[in-house]
Amino acid sequence: MGENKIAIFVISVTSITFWGLLSHFNLISGKMLTVLIVLSVLVIAYSLYFLLNDFKSENKYFTIVFFTFFVYELITVVRGFTFSYGSIKDYLQTGYLFWPFIIPLFVFFNKKLSTIGLIFKWIFLMALPFLFMFFIFPKLLLTRTSAENLVAPTFICGFLFLNSNYLSNKKVNVIFLIMVISLVSVTYVARRNCIATLIGFIVSGYFLNILYKHKSTLFKFMPVLIISIFFFFSYFSNLGDHLTMKLKNRMTEDTRSKLYELYLYEMKDHLVFGKGMDGVYFFPMARSEVEEGVVFDEVVYRNVIENGYLQLLLTGGIIHIILFLLVLIPAAFLGIFKSSNQFSVASGALILLWMVDMLIYGLPTLNLHYIVVWICVGICYKSSIRDASNEEIREQFLFLR
């Protein structure tokens, strides 16, 4: 599989976040944002024409359950689809509306190990510009919206961290640095869901690489490093208090109870099948600026709720959640417990971390993190990959060393 198509795919998906950041700072107009996102989507579609080509199933359970799940997804889309210019624009431009129903098709992504290795390579390369921006424009990491836009694309570096055994020590150290900077940033701006995601990757990556006896100095001394950081902030308590001030304030805030109460009241007659792709619920909000330039527009009905499982419930009901879990839970189990190599275990771990993440936030949306989750689902149902030895996997990933 040509590297240029992998590069085009990864760059195009990552660029959508970048366009959003430019729009936030009013560097591009709303119309320009729409044009750029449509161009990115067209380029993604072009690359996927060549990359979604692994339709051979090695698991009958997967074939039946995934087919049922995807047919239900299509029915949910049809139930909520509105054919108008404004709606089509929203479907293309809003990552959590239409795209989560299409992204599961990434289970059919090309699973040649050389192709997956190229995905690793370009995820790493696309993380470097964000690292440079961290150093050149550090203030971007200290405000909520810009921090979220910059940090979100680096989450998928966690998957590389889980697979550190196949990477050079230099790459592992750079990935860890990116994740630590991201963790400091989201701690400062008090994004609790982002903190949980990054800590999940770091902790899982540490234990997984220790289990597979990674020889990197980083993993040998990580407990010492963490203890040293703890004592550093304990000694310089003012610095630690400044870093966690907003987080401490938000720990006692109840920002969801009223939202969930109205949401569940609205959903009481739609629990089984949901409200379709364009499902909404009553939650009136006046236009307000909550903090650091974050503006919520005036709305009466919302089409998003900040919880992955509740979003599935909104669009497709309990059946949607059940079918979703019937696909993902066995994939995670096969990857973690029925594999002979670290790559498959890491793929299962990524799926498990995503399912946990959805309890906190984990909104299915058009980004590289959610796309790779579904690629990993396809990997975990592929016994030929799970049965490969670490040496066989490493041979295909040699160019990552």
C-alpha positions as CSV (number, residue, x, y, z in Angstrom):
1,M,0.0,0.0,0.0
2,G,1.5,3.3,-1.1
3,E,2.8,5.5,1.7
4,N,1.4,8.6,0.0
5,K,-2.2,7.4,0.4
6,I,-1.6,6.8,4.2
7,A,0.0,10.2,4.5
8,I,-2.9,11.9,2.7
9,F,-5.4,10.1,4.9
10,V,-3.7,10.9,8.3
11,I,-3.0,14.6,7.3
12,S,-6.6,15.1,6.0
13,V,-8.2,13.8,9.2
14,T,-5.8,15.8,11.4
15,S,-6.4,18.9,9.4
16,I,-10.0,19.1,10.4
17,T,-9.0,19.9,14.0
18,F,-6.5,22.5,12.7
19,W,-9.3,24.3,10.6
20,G,-11.4,24.4,13.8
21,L,-8.5,26.1,15.7
22,L,-8.1,28.7,12.9
23,S,-11.9,29.4,13.0
24,H,-11.8,29.8,16.8
25,F,-9.2,32.6,16.5
26,N,-11.3,34.2,13.7
27,L,-8.5,33.6,11.2
28,I,-10.9,32.1,8.7
29,S,-14.6,32.8,8.1
30,G,-17.4,30.3,8.6
31,K,-17.8,29.8,4.9
32,M,-14.1,29.2,4.5
33,L,-14.2,26.7,7.4
34,T,-17.0,24.8,5.6
35,V,-15.0,24.8,2.3
36,L,-11.8,23.5,4.0
37,I,-13.7,20.8,5.9
38,V,-15.4,19.6,2.7
39,L,-12.0,19.6,0.9
40,S,-10.5,17.5,3.8
41,V,-13.5,15.1,3.6
42,L,-13.1,14.7,-0.1
43,V,-9.4,13.9,0.2
44,I,-10.2,11.4,3.0
45,A,-12.8,9.8,0.8
46,Y,-10.3,9.5,-2.1
47,S,-7.7,7.8,0.1
48,L,-10.2,5.5,1.7
49,Y,-11.2,4.2,-1.8
50,F,-7.8,2.5,-1.8
51,L,-7.5,1.8,2.0
52,L,-10.9,0.2,2.9
53,N,-10.2,-3.1,1.1
54,D,-10.0,-5.9,3.8
55,F,-13.4,-7.4,3.6
56,K,-12.4,-11.0,4.3
57,S,-13.7,-12.1,7.7
58,E,-12.0,-14.7,9.9
59,N,-14.7,-14.7,12.5
60,K,-18.4,-15.7,11.9
61,Y,-19.6,-14.0,15.1
62,F,-18.1,-10.7,13.9
63,T,-19.7,-11.1,10.4
64,I,-23.2,-11.5,11.9
65,V,-23.0,-9.0,14.7
66,F,-21.3,-6.3,12.8
67,F,-23.7,-6.6,9.8
68,T,-26.6,-6.3,12.2
69,F,-25.0,-3.3,14.0
70,F,-24.2,-1.5,10.7
71,V,-27.7,-2.1,9.2
72,Y,-29.2,-0.6,12.4
73,E,-26.8,2.3,12.0
74,L,-28.1,2.9,8.5
75,I,-31.7,2.7,9.7
76,T,-30.9,5.3,12.4
77,V,-29.4,7.6,9.7
78,V,-32.4,7.3,7.5
79,R,-34.8,8.0,10.4
80,G,-33.0,11.3,11.1
81,F,-31.8,12.4,7.7
82,T,-33.0,15.8,6.4
83,F,-32.2,16.8,2.9
84,S,-31.5,20.5,2.8
85,Y,-28.4,22.7,2.3
86,G,-28.2,23.6,6.0
87,S,-28.5,20.0,7.1
88,I,-26.0,18.6,4.7
89,K,-23.5,21.3,5.7
90,D,-24.1,20.3,9.4
91,Y,-23.6,16.6,8.6
92,L,-20.3,17.3,6.9
93,Q,-19.0,19.9,9.3
94,T,-20.2,18.6,12.7
95,G,-18.1,15.6,13.6
96,Y,-20.6,13.9,16.0
97,L,-23.7,13.9,13.7
98,F,-23.3,11.9,10.6
99,W,-19.7,10.6,10.7
100,P,-20.0,8.2,13.8
101,F,-22.4,6.1,11.7
102,I,-19.8,5.8,8.9
103,I,-16.6,5.4,10.9
104,P,-17.3,1.7,11.9
105,L,-16.6,0.8,8.3
106,F,-12.9,1.3,9.3
107,V,-13.0,-2.3,10.5
108,F,-12.4,-3.0,6.8
109,F,-9.2,-0.9,6.7
110,N,-6.2,-2.5,5.1
111,K,-4.6,-4.6,7.8
112,K,-1.3,-5.5,6.2
113,L,1.2,-4.9,9.0
114,S,3.3,-2.7,6.7
115,T,0.2,-0.5,6.2
116,I,-0.4,-0.3,10.0
117,G,3.3,0.6,10.4
118,L,2.8,3.5,8.0
119,I,-0.2,4.7,10.1
120,F,2.1,4.6,13.1
121,K,4.7,6.6,11.3
122,W,2.4,9.3,10.1
123,I,0.6,9.6,13.5
124,F,4.0,10.3,14.9
125,L,4.9,12.8,12.2
126,M,1.6,14.7,12.6
127,A,2.2,14.9,16.3
128,L,5.5,16.8,15.9
129,P,3.9,20.1,14.6
130,F,1.7,20.1,17.7
131,L,4.9,19.7,19.8
132,F,6.5,22.6,18.1
133,M,3.4,24.7,18.7
134,F,3.6,23.8,22.4
135,F,7.0,25.4,22.5
136,I,6.5,28.3,20.1
137,F,3.0,29.4,21.4
138,P,2.8,28.0,25.0
139,K,-0.1,30.4,25.8
140,L,-2.3,28.3,23.5
141,L,-2.0,25.5,26.1
142,L,-3.3,27.7,28.9
143,T,-6.8,28.5,27.5
144,R,-9.6,26.0,27.3
145,T,-10.6,25.9,23.6
146,S,-7.1,26.2,22.1
147,A,-5.8,23.6,24.6
148,E,-8.5,21.2,23.7
149,N,-8.0,21.6,20.0
150,L,-4.2,21.2,20.3
151,V,-4.3,18.3,22.7
152,A,-7.1,16.2,21.2
153,P,-5.1,15.1,18.1
154,T,-2.3,13.9,20.4
155,F,-4.5,11.4,22.2
156,I,-3.9,8.8,19.5
157,C,-0.2,9.0,20.4
158,G,-1.3,6.9,23.4
159,F,-1.8,4.0,20.9
160,L,1.9,4.4,19.9
161,F,2.8,4.5,23.5
162,L,1.0,1.2,24.0
163,N,3.2,-0.2,21.2
164,S,6.5,1.2,22.4
165,N,8.3,-2.1,21.9
166,Y,8.1,-1.6,18.2
167,L,9.4,2.0,18.2
168,S,12.9,3.4,18.7
169,N,13.7,4.8,22.2
170,K,13.9,8.3,20.7
171,K,10.4,8.1,19.3
172,V,9.1,6.7,22.6
173,N,10.6,9.6,24.6
174,V,9.1,12.1,22.2
175,I,5.7,10.5,22.4
176,F,5.9,10.5,26.2
177,L,7.0,14.2,26.2
178,I,4.0,15.1,24.1
179,M,1.6,13.2,26.4
180,V,3.1,14.8,29.5
181,I,2.8,18.3,28.1
182,S,-0.7,17.6,27.0
183,L,-1.5,16.3,30.5
184,V,-0.1,19.4,32.2
185,S,-2.2,21.6,29.8
186,V,-5.5,19.9,30.4
187,T,-4.8,19.8,34.1
188,Y,-4.3,23.6,34.1
189,V,-7.5,24.2,32.1
190,A,-9.4,21.6,34.2
191,R,-10.6,19.3,31.4
192,R,-11.3,16.3,33.5
193,N,-12.2,13.9,30.7
194,C,-8.9,14.7,28.9
195,I,-7.0,14.1,32.1
196,A,-8.6,10.6,32.5
197,T,-7.9,9.7,28.8
198,L,-4.2,10.6,29.0
199,I,-3.6,9.0,32.4
200,G,-5.3,5.9,31.1
201,F,-2.9,5.7,28.2
202,I,0.2,6.4,30.3
203,V,-0.7,3.8,33.0
204,S,-1.7,1.2,30.5
205,G,1.3,1.8,28.4
206,Y,3.6,1.5,31.3
207,F,2.3,-1.9,32.5
208,L,1.9,-3.3,29.0
209,N,5.5,-2.5,28.1
210,I,6.8,-3.7,31.4
211,L,4.9,-7.0,30.8
212,Y,6.6,-7.3,27.4
213,K,10.0,-6.4,29.0
214,H,10.7,-3.2,27.0
215,K,14.3,-2.2,27.6
216,S,13.8,1.6,27.4
217,T,15.2,3.6,30.3
218,L,11.9,5.5,30.4
219,F,9.9,2.5,31.5
220,K,12.6,1.4,34.0
221,F,12.6,4.7,35.7
222,M,9.0,5.9,35.2
223,P,7.9,5.2,38.8
224,V,11.0,7.2,40.0
225,L,10.1,10.0,37.6
226,I,6.5,10.1,38.8
227,I,7.5,10.1,42.5
228,S,10.0,12.9,41.8
229,I,7.4,15.0,40.1
230,F,5.1,14.5,43.1
231,F,7.8,15.6,45.5
232,F,8.7,18.5,43.3
233,F,5.1,19.9,43.4
234,S,4.8,19.1,47.1
235,Y,8.0,21.2,47.8
236,F,7.0,24.0,45.5
237,S,3.4,24.0,46.7
238,N,2.5,27.4,45.2
239,L,3.4,26.1,41.7
240,G,1.3,22.9,42.3
241,D,-1.7,25.0,43.6
242,H,-1.5,27.3,40.6
243,L,-1.5,24.3,38.2
244,T,-4.4,22.6,39.8
245,M,-6.4,25.6,41.0
246,K,-9.1,25.4,38.3
247,L,-9.3,21.7,38.5
248,K,-9.9,21.8,42.3
249,N,-12.7,24.4,41.7
250,R,-14.3,22.2,39.1
251,M,-14.1,19.0,41.2
252,T,-16.9,20.3,43.4
253,E,-19.0,21.7,40.4
254,D,-22.1,19.9,39.4
255,T,-22.4,20.8,35.7
256,R,-24.3,17.7,34.5
257,S,-27.2,16.8,36.9
258,K,-29.7,19.2,35.5
259,L,-28.7,18.3,31.9
260,Y,-29.0,14.6,32.6
261,E,-32.4,15.1,34.3
262,L,-33.9,16.9,31.4
263,Y,-32.3,14.6,28.9
264,L,-33.7,11.4,30.6
265,Y,-37.1,13.0,30.9
266,E,-37.1,13.7,27.1
267,M,-35.9,10.2,26.4
268,K,-38.5,8.3,28.5
269,D,-40.6,7.4,25.4
270,H,-37.5,6.8,23.1
271,L,-35.3,4.6,25.2
272,V,-35.5,1.5,23.0
273,F,-35.0,3.0,19.5
274,G,-33.8,6.5,20.2
275,K,-34.7,9.6,18.1
276,G,-32.6,9.0,14.9
277,M,-29.5,10.6,13.7
278,D,-30.9,14.1,14.1
279,G,-32.3,13.4,17.5
280,V,-32.6,16.4,19.9
281,Y,-33.7,16.9,23.5
282,F,-35.0,20.0,25.3
283,F,-32.4,21.9,27.2
284,P,-32.8,25.7,26.8
285,M,-29.6,27.7,27.1
286,A,-29.1,31.5,26.8
287,R,-26.0,32.7,24.9
288,S,-23.2,32.9,27.5
289,E,-19.5,33.1,27.8
290,V,-18.5,30.6,30.5
291,E,-14.8,31.0,30.7
292,E,-11.7,32.1,28.7
293,G,-13.6,33.0,25.5
294,V,-15.7,29.8,25.4
295,V,-19.1,30.8,24.1
296,F,-22.3,28.7,24.1
297,D,-24.8,29.9,21.6
298,E,-28.4,30.3,22.5
299,V,-30.3,27.0,22.0
300,V,-33.6,25.4,23.0
301,Y,-33.0,21.9,21.7
302,R,-29.6,20.2,21.7
303,N,-28.3,17.4,19.5
304,V,-25.4,16.4,21.6
305,I,-24.9,15.2,25.1
306,E,-21.4,15.0,26.6
307,N,-21.3,11.3,27.2
308,G,-20.6,8.6,24.6
309,Y,-23.2,6.1,25.7
310,L,-25.9,8.7,26.1
311,Q,-25.2,10.0,22.6
312,L,-25.8,6.4,21.3
313,L,-29.0,6.3,23.3
314,L,-30.1,9.6,21.9
315,T,-29.7,8.5,18.3
316,G,-30.5,4.8,18.4
317,G,-31.7,3.9,21.9
318,I,-30.7,0.9,24.0
319,I,-30.5,-1.3,21.0
320,H,-27.8,1.0,19.6
321,I,-25.8,0.6,22.8
322,I,-26.2,-3.1,23.0
323,L,-25.2,-3.7,19.4
324,F,-22.2,-1.4,19.8
325,L,-21.0,-3.3,22.9
326,L,-21.6,-6.7,21.2
327,V,-19.1,-5.6,18.6
328,L,-16.5,-3.9,20.8
329,I,-16.4,-6.1,24.0
330,P,-15.5,-9.4,22.3
331,A,-12.9,-7.5,20.2
332,A,-11.2,-6.1,23.3
333,F,-11.3,-9.6,25.0
334,L,-9.8,-11.3,21.9
335,G,-7.1,-8.6,21.6
336,I,-6.1,-8.6,25.3
337,F,-6.5,-12.3,26.3
338,K,-6.3,-14.3,23.0
339,S,-3.2,-12.7,21.4
340,S,0.4,-13.8,21.0
341,N,1.9,-10.3,20.4
342,Q,2.0,-6.9,22.1
343,F,0.5,-5.2,19.0
344,S,-2.8,-7.1,19.3
345,V,-2.9,-6.7,23.0
346,A,-2.4,-2.9,22.6
347,S,-5.2,-2.9,20.0
348,G,-7.5,-4.6,22.5
349,A,-6.4,-2.2,25.3
350,L,-7.2,0.8,23.1
351,I,-10.8,-0.5,22.5
352,L,-11.2,-1.1,26.3
353,L,-9.9,2.4,27.1
354,W,-12.3,3.9,24.6
355,M,-15.3,2.0,26.2
356,V,-14.2,3.3,29.6
357,D,-13.7,6.8,28.2
358,M,-17.2,6.8,26.9
359,L,-18.5,6.7,30.5
360,I,-16.8,10.0,31.2
361,Y,-17.1,11.7,27.8
362,G,-15.7,9.7,24.8
363,L,-18.0,11.2,22.2
364,P,-17.9,9.3,18.9
365,T,-16.8,11.8,16.4
366,L,-14.7,12.4,13.3
367,N,-11.2,12.2,14.6
368,L,-8.2,9.9,14.3
369,H,-8.7,8.5,17.8
370,Y,-12.1,7.1,17.1
371,I,-11.1,5.9,13.6
372,V,-8.2,3.9,15.0
373,V,-10.5,2.4,17.6
374,W,-12.5,0.8,14.8
375,I,-9.3,-0.2,12.9
376,C,-8.3,-2.0,16.1
377,V,-11.7,-3.7,16.2
378,G,-10.9,-5.2,12.8
379,I,-7.4,-6.2,14.0
380,C,-8.7,-8.0,17.1
381,Y,-11.1,-10.1,15.1
382,K,-8.3,-11.1,12.7
383,S,-6.8,-14.3,14.2
384,S,-3.9,-14.3,11.6
385,I,-2.7,-11.1,13.3
386,R,-3.4,-12.1,16.9
387,D,-1.5,-15.4,16.4
388,A,1.6,-13.7,14.9
389,S,4.7,-13.6,17.2
390,N,6.2,-10.4,18.4
391,E,9.2,-11.1,16.2
392,E,7.0,-11.3,13.1
393,I,5.3,-8.1,14.0
394,R,8.6,-6.4,14.7
395,E,10.0,-7.4,11.3
396,Q,7.1,-5.5,9.6
397,F,7.7,-2.5,11.8
398,L,11.5,-2.3,11.3
399,F,11.3,1.1,9.6
400,L,9.9,2.5,12.9
401,R,13.0,1.8,14.8
